[in-house]
Amino acid sequence: MTTRGRQPSPCVRKCCLDGELCMGCGRLLDEILEWGRAPDARQREIIAAAARRRAERQSR
């Protein structure tokens, strides 16, 4: 059994999906669904990927 992560959720309560991407937090739907059971290292990966997506979207 893996230990669940302790990272704070990146959810900003502005959920609006554009396909598989949440326009609020930048996570993909699969990442949102995985969050609660993901270990700490995976949660950090998700946070980093979401931040990259938000930054990319803002630079357009």
The 8 nearest C-alpha neighbors of each residue, nearest first, counted from 0:
[[1, 2, 3, 38, 36, 37, 4, 39],
 [2, 0, 3, 38, 37, 36, 4, 39],
 [1, 3, 38, 4, 0, 39, 37, 36],
 [4, 2, 38, 36, 37, 1, 39, 5],
 [39, 3, 5, 38, 6, 37, 42, 2],
 [4, 6, 39, 7, 3, 38, 42, 8],
 [5, 7, 4, 8, 42, 39, 43, 9],
 [8, 6, 9, 5, 10, 4, 42, 46],
 [7, 9, 10, 6, 34, 11, 46, 42],
 [8, 10, 24, 11, 7, 46, 26, 49],
 [11, 9, 24, 8, 12, 23, 13, 14],
 [10, 12, 13, 24, 23, 9, 14, 8],
 [13, 11, 10, 14, 23, 24, 9, 15],
 [14, 12, 23, 11, 15, 22, 24, 10],
 [15, 13, 23, 12, 21, 16, 22, 24],
 [14, 16, 21, 22, 13, 23, 17, 20],
 [15, 17, 21, 20, 18, 22, 19, 14],
 [18, 16, 20, 19, 21, 15, 22, 27],
 [17, 19, 20, 16, 21, 28, 27, 15],
 [18, 20, 28, 27, 17, 16, 21, 29],
 [21, 19, 27, 17, 16, 18, 26, 22],
 [22, 20, 16, 25, 23, 15, 26, 24],
 [21, 23, 15, 25, 16, 24, 20, 14],
 [24, 22, 13, 14, 21, 25, 11, 15],
 [23, 25, 10, 26, 11, 21, 9, 22],
 [26, 24, 49, 21, 53, 22, 52, 23],
 [27, 25, 49, 21, 24, 20, 30, 31],
 [26, 28, 20, 30, 19, 29, 21, 31],
 [27, 29, 31, 19, 30, 20, 32, 26],
 [28, 30, 32, 27, 31, 33, 19, 26],
 [31, 29, 33, 27, 28, 32, 34, 26],
 [32, 30, 28, 34, 29, 33, 26, 27],
 [31, 33, 29, 30, 34, 28, 35, 36],
 [34, 32, 30, 31, 35, 36, 37, 29],
 [35, 33, 37, 31, 36, 32, 30, 42],
 [36, 34, 37, 33, 3, 32, 4, 31],
 [35, 37, 3, 34, 33, 38, 4, 2],
 [36, 38, 34, 3, 35, 4, 41, 33],
 [39, 37, 4, 3, 41, 2, 40, 42],
 [4, 38, 40, 42, 41, 5, 43, 3],
 [41, 39, 43, 42, 38, 44, 4, 37],
 [42, 40, 44, 43, 38, 39, 37, 45],
 [41, 43, 45, 39, 44, 40, 37, 46],
 [42, 44, 46, 40, 41, 45, 47, 39],
 [45, 43, 41, 47, 42, 46, 48, 40],
 [44, 46, 42, 48, 43, 47, 49, 41],
 [47, 45, 43, 49, 44, 48, 50, 42],
 [46, 48, 50, 44, 45, 49, 43, 51],
 [49, 47, 51, 45, 50, 46, 44, 52],
 [48, 50, 25, 26, 52, 46, 51, 47],
 [49, 51, 47, 53, 48, 52, 54, 46],
 [52, 50, 48, 54, 49, 53, 55, 47],
 [51, 53, 55, 49, 50, 54, 25, 56],
 [54, 52, 56, 50, 55, 25, 51, 57],
 [55, 53, 57, 51, 56, 52, 50, 58],
 [54, 56, 52, 58, 53, 57, 51, 59],
 [55, 57, 53, 54, 58, 59, 52, 51],
 [58, 56, 54, 55, 59, 53, 52, 51],
 [59, 57, 55, 56, 54, 53, 52, 51],
 [58, 57, 56, 55, 54, 53, 52, 51]]
